[in-house]
Amino acid sequence: MFGRDYSGTVLFDAPAVDHGLKAYLFGYLFSRDNLGFLEREIITVSTLAALNGVNMQLKSHLGGARNLGVRDEQFERIFKILDECVGEAKAQNARDVLKSL
């Protein structure tokens, strides 16, 4: 999804971190079979965009969404919804992070 091999990174060298991310952070989202990878990634991008101080993660997941086929027009629709729901500043931050890819 992210277009590169993460073998040997902290996620694989620290099994507890890997387990925590999978079991607690994303476990519920990914354990259900009613959403595909693209829908899950859009949810993750939207959640991260609504938070403060997570631009590195947001950048990574925006790249993942792009790799899964999200086009600029679709990103703009997501950002418009974010603008309405969480505010213009957070939506603009997400736009800026996307531009940095």
Secondary structure, DSSP 8 states (H G I E B T S, - for coil): --SS--TTSHHHH-HHHHHHIIIIISHHHHH-SSS-HHHHHHHHHHHHHTSSS-HHHHHHHHHHHHHTT--HHHHHHHHHHHHHHH-HHHHHHHHHHHHT-
